[in-house]
Amino acid sequence: MGAKLAGPAGDPRFHIEQNSEINVTPFVDVMLVLLIIFMVAAPLATVSVPIELPPAVAPPAQNPPKPIYISIQPNGSIYLMNSRTSLSTMGDDLRLQLKGKREPEKERIFIRADKQTLYREFMNVMNELQDQGFYSVALIGEDNKRPGG
């Protein structure tokens, strides 16, 4: 933007309002230079060495770990796998299920709760697991496939 402030006082050609246009030519020049730089640099960033990679097929695990499930019914009944347990004996029952593991407290515990289960019952189970030293907990939900998704 430029303005000429010198000149006769009454001459309307030299007022600042007449020269208030923005010159976009330098902006366009800079953008074109950046466009050219990116067009030249983009092919250099790709890997162009042809390599035939072997297939990544992992062999199946010999003894996959058996998941440990805790189920909570709407009436508050707690089941460890298929046997009934209670909050007071759940920690000991879990350790019996995980006997022979190097670090039983690091095993993942899966919790399944009926949708009618009270939140209080669910939190009691979670708190007891934490009190017993089991911090790796996963929650199981029903997989609802949405149409079109």
GROMACS elastic network, one bead per residue, 0.5 to 0.9 nm:
[ bonds ]
;  ai    aj funct       b0    kb
    1    19     6  0.70583   500
    1    20     6  0.61291   500
    1    21     6  0.62140   500
    1    22     6  0.56521   500
    1    23     6  0.66544   500
    2    16     6  0.82827   500
    2    19     6  0.62669   500
    2    20     6  0.72375   500
    2    21     6  0.83547   500
    2    22     6  0.89583   500
    3    14     6  0.73880   500
    3    15     6  0.75901   500
    3    16     6  0.55817   500
    3    17     6  0.85882   500
    3    18     6  0.83078   500
    3    19     6  0.57830   500
    3    20     6  0.77918   500
    4     7     6  0.78956   500
    4    14     6  0.58634   500
    4    15     6  0.75663   500
    4    16     6  0.73272   500
    4    19     6  0.84908   500
    5    14     6  0.63321   500
    5    15     6  0.71754   500
    5    16     6  0.74311   500
    6     9     6  0.82705   500
    6    14     6  0.75395   500
    7    10     6  0.85618   500
    7    11     6  0.73281   500
    7    14     6  0.69587   500
    8    11     6  0.54814   500
    8    12     6  0.89621   500
    8    14     6  0.82659   500
    9    12     6  0.83569   500
    9    14     6  0.85664   500
   10    14     6  0.88213   500
   11    14     6  0.62137   500
   11    15     6  0.77752   500
   12    15     6  0.56640   500
   12    18     6  0.85202   500
   13    16     6  0.88557   500
   13    18     6  0.72820   500
   14    17     6  0.86717   500
   14    18     6  0.74499   500
   14    19     6  0.83189   500
   15    18     6  0.58859   500
   15    19     6  0.75384   500
   16    19     6  0.56169   500
   16    20     6  0.67365   500
   17    20     6  0.56207   500
   18    21     6  0.81978   500
   19    22     6  0.89181   500
   23    26     6  0.72540   500
   23    27     6  0.81896   500
   24    27     6  0.51835   500
   24    28     6  0.62517   500
   24    29     6  0.86727   500
   25    28     6  0.51891   500
   25    29     6  0.61887   500
   25    30     6  0.87406   500
   26    29     6  0.50006   500
   26    30     6  0.62193   500
   26    31     6  0.86586   500
   27    30     6  0.52485   500
   27    31     6  0.62723   500
   27    32     6  0.87213   500
   28    31     6  0.50939   500
   28    32     6  0.61696   500
   28    33     6  0.86644   500
   29    32     6  0.52265   500
   29    33     6  0.62999   500
   29    34     6  0.87349   500
   30    33     6  0.51716   500
   30    34     6  0.62694   500
   30    35     6  0.86358   500
   31    34     6  0.50897   500
   31    35     6  0.61048   500
   31    36     6  0.86807   500
   32    36     6  0.62429   500
   32    37     6  0.86454   500
   33    36     6  0.51814   500
   33    37     6  0.62541   500
   33    38     6  0.87694   500
   34    37     6  0.50231   500
   34    38     6  0.62252   500
   34    39     6  0.85450   500
   35    38     6  0.52569   500
   35    39     6  0.61105   500
   35    40     6  0.86644   500
   36    39     6  0.50286   500
   36    40     6  0.62000   500
   36    41     6  0.85460   500
   37    40     6  0.52710   500
   37    41     6  0.60479   500
   37    42     6  0.85558   500
   38    42     6  0.57945   500
   38    43     6  0.89810   500
   39    42     6  0.56159   500
   39    43     6  0.74738   500
   40    43     6  0.65104   500
   40    44     6  0.73345   500
   41    44     6  0.52675   500
   41    45     6  0.66023   500
   42    45     6  0.53512   500
   42    46     6  0.71087   500
   43    46     6  0.56081   500
   43    47     6  0.86387   500
   44    47     6  0.78800   500
   44    48     6  0.88315   500
   47    50     6  0.83221   500
   53    56     6  0.85816   500
   54    57     6  0.89545   500
   58    61     6  0.86369   500
   59    62     6  0.86164   500
   60    63     6  0.87544   500
   60    64     6  0.84101   500
   61    64     6  0.55140   500
   61    65     6  0.89918   500
   63    66     6  0.84773   500
   64    67     6  0.89842   500
   67    81     6  0.89755   500
   67   107     6  0.88238   500
   67   108     6  0.75368   500
   67   109     6  0.72042   500
   67   110     6  0.72605   500
   68    80     6  0.75223   500
   68    81     6  0.64347   500
   68    94     6  0.83629   500
   68    97     6  0.79470   500
   68    98     6  0.85279   500
   68   107     6  0.84996   500
   68   108     6  0.73164   500
   68   109     6  0.53653   500
   68   110     6  0.60209   500
   68   111     6  0.85659   500
   69    79     6  0.80707   500
   69    80     6  0.60045   500
   69    81     6  0.51573   500
   69    82     6  0.86469   500
   69   109     6  0.61466   500
   69   111     6  0.57718   500
   69   112     6  0.70761   500
   70    78     6  0.69347   500
   70    79     6  0.55689   500
   70    81     6  0.60876   500
   70    82     6  0.88118   500
   70   109     6  0.73121   500
   70   110     6  0.61426   500
   70   112     6  0.61021   500
   70   113     6  0.82552   500
   70   125     6  0.88879   500
   71    77     6  0.81176   500
   71    78     6  0.57483   500
   71    79     6  0.50234   500
   71    80     6  0.65488   500
   71    81     6  0.73978   500
   71    82     6  0.86662   500
   71   110     6  0.84742   500
   71   111     6  0.59274   500
   71   113     6  0.56650   500
   71   114     6  0.80825   500
   72    75     6  0.81653   500
   72    76     6  0.61027   500
   72    77     6  0.57698   500
   72    79     6  0.65071   500
   72   111     6  0.77563   500
   72   112     6  0.62781   500
   72   114     6  0.64419   500
   72   117     6  0.71068   500
   72   121     6  0.78746   500
   72   122     6  0.72896   500
   72   125     6  0.85945   500
   73    76     6  0.53601   500
   73    77     6  0.52629   500
   73    78     6  0.66109   500
   73    79     6  0.82858   500
   73   112     6  0.87185   500
   73   113     6  0.62503   500
   73   114     6  0.56142   500
   73   115     6  0.88357   500
   73   116     6  0.80182   500
   73   117     6  0.62302   500
   74    77     6  0.73393   500
   74   113     6  0.77859   500
   74   114     6  0.58809   500
   74   115     6  0.75784   500
   74   116     6  0.52491   500
   74   118     6  0.69852   500
   74   121     6  0.88235   500
   75   116     6  0.86164   500
   75   117     6  0.69777   500
   75   118     6  0.84442   500
   75   121     6  0.89813   500
   76   117     6  0.69021   500
   76   118     6  0.77748   500
   76   121     6  0.60386   500
   76   122     6  0.84584   500
   77    84     6  0.74499   500
   77    85     6  0.79049   500
   77    86     6  0.76608   500
   77   121     6  0.89762   500
   78    83     6  0.86627   500
   78    84     6  0.59717   500
   78    85     6  0.56365   500
   78    86     6  0.60684   500
   78    87     6  0.77859   500
   78    90     6  0.87377   500
   78   125     6  0.84043   500
   79    82     6  0.60915   500
   79    83     6  0.54497   500
   79    85     6  0.54256   500
   79    86     6  0.78750   500
   79    90     6  0.89644   500
   80    83     6  0.54990   500
   80    84     6  0.61510   500
   80    85     6  0.62480   500
   80    90     6  0.76879   500
   80    93     6  0.77000   500
   80    94     6  0.75708   500
   80    97     6  0.88640   500
   81    84     6  0.81687   500
   85    88     6  0.83204   500
   85    89     6  0.64332   500
   85    90     6  0.59300   500
   85    93     6  0.75598   500
   86    89     6  0.54226   500
   86    90     6  0.56619   500
   87    90     6  0.52129   500
   87    91     6  0.78306   500
   87   124     6  0.77034   500
   87   125     6  0.67241   500
   87   128     6  0.66769   500
   87   129     6  0.89488   500
   88    91     6  0.74077   500
   88    92     6  0.85572   500
   88   128     6  0.82278   500
   89    92     6  0.55199   500
   89    93     6  0.61149   500
   89    94     6  0.86205   500
   90    93     6  0.50535   500
   90    94     6  0.60228   500
   90    95     6  0.86428   500
   90   125     6  0.87090   500
   90   128     6  0.78979   500
   90   129     6  0.79950   500
   90   132     6  0.87497   500
   91    94     6  0.51497   500
   91    95     6  0.63431   500
   91    96     6  0.87660   500
   91   128     6  0.76079   500
   91   129     6  0.69000   500
   91   131     6  0.86820   500
   91   132     6  0.56922   500
   91   133     6  0.85934   500
   91   134     6  0.85836   500
   92    95     6  0.51330   500
   92    96     6  0.63028   500
   92    97     6  0.87389   500
   92   132     6  0.86774   500
   93    96     6  0.50752   500
   93    97     6  0.63072   500
   93    98     6  0.87034   500
   94    97     6  0.50309   500
   94    98     6  0.61875   500
   94    99     6  0.85720   500
   94   104     6  0.86036   500
   95    99     6  0.59120   500
   95   104     6  0.68097   500
   95   105     6  0.83666   500
   96    99     6  0.51790   500
   96   100     6  0.89203   500
   97   100     6  0.89353   500
   98   101     6  0.58127   500
   98   103     6  0.88236   500
   98   104     6  0.57518   500
   98   105     6  0.88358   500
   98   107     6  0.81426   500
   99   102     6  0.84932   500
   99   104     6  0.73542   500
  100   103     6  0.87684   500
  100   104     6  0.82103   500
  101   104     6  0.54321   500
  101   107     6  0.84913   500
  102   106     6  0.89988   500
  103   106     6  0.56363   500
  103   107     6  0.71522   500
  104   107     6  0.54130   500
  104   108     6  0.89107   500
  104   134     6  0.81928   500
  105   108     6  0.82269   500
  105   132     6  0.83984   500
  105   133     6  0.59232   500
  105   135     6  0.72098   500
  105   136     6  0.77925   500
  106   133     6  0.86725   500
  106   134     6  0.67506   500
  106   135     6  0.71768   500
  106   136     6  0.61924   500
  107   134     6  0.77090   500
  107   135     6  0.86332   500
  107   136     6  0.64761   500
  107   137     6  0.85031   500
  108   134     6  0.81014   500
  108   135     6  0.80288   500
  108   137     6  0.54893   500
  108   138     6  0.68228   500
  109   134     6  0.78160   500
  109   135     6  0.84955   500
  109   136     6  0.63169   500
  109   138     6  0.61092   500
  109   139     6  0.85082   500
  110   136     6  0.87946   500
  110   137     6  0.59144   500
  110   139     6  0.57286   500
  110   140     6  0.65412   500
  111   122     6  0.89608   500
  111   125     6  0.89802   500
  111   126     6  0.89113   500
  111   137     6  0.72241   500
  111   138     6  0.62356   500
  111   139     6  0.50021   500
  111   140     6  0.59531   500
  112   138     6  0.89696   500
  112   139     6  0.63850   500
  112   140     6  0.52261   500
  112   141     6  0.72219   500
  113   116     6  0.81680   500
  113   117     6  0.64022   500
  113   122     6  0.73470   500
  113   139     6  0.84810   500
  113   140     6  0.78104   500
  113   141     6  0.83748   500
  114   117     6  0.52994   500
  114   118     6  0.89164   500
  115   118     6  0.82874   500
  116   119     6  0.89780   500
  117   120     6  0.83648   500
  117   121     6  0.68908   500
  117   122     6  0.72472   500
  118   121     6  0.54274   500
  118   122     6  0.66751   500
  118   123     6  0.88711   500
  119   122     6  0.50806   500
  119   123     6  0.61358   500
  119   124     6  0.85645   500
  120   123     6  0.51589   500
  120   124     6  0.61354   500
  120   125     6  0.88033   500
  121   124     6  0.51134   500
  121   125     6  0.65283   500
  121   126     6  0.88271   500
  122   125     6  0.53109   500
  122   126     6  0.63620   500
  122   127     6  0.87321   500
  123   127     6  0.59528   500
  123   128     6  0.84029   500
  124   127     6  0.51871   500
  124   128     6  0.61183   500
  124   129     6  0.86109   500
  125   128     6  0.51557   500
  125   129     6  0.61845   500
  125   130     6  0.87158   500
  126   129     6  0.51729   500
  126   130     6  0.63511   500
  126   131     6  0.86668   500
  126   137     6  0.83888   500
  127   130     6  0.51398   500
  127   131     6  0.60820   500
  127   132     6  0.85961   500
  128   132     6  0.61370   500
  128   133     6  0.86539   500
  128   134     6  0.86708   500
  129   132     6  0.51477   500
  129   133     6  0.63564   500
  129   134     6  0.51413   500
  129   135     6  0.70273   500
  129   137     6  0.85564   500
  130   133     6  0.50130   500
  130   134     6  0.52164   500
  130   135     6  0.56645   500
  131   134     6  0.75228   500
  132   135     6  0.87790   500
  134   137     6  0.73805   500
  141   144     6  0.89414   500
  145   148     6  0.86904   500
  145   149     6  0.71380   500
  146   149     6  0.53338   500
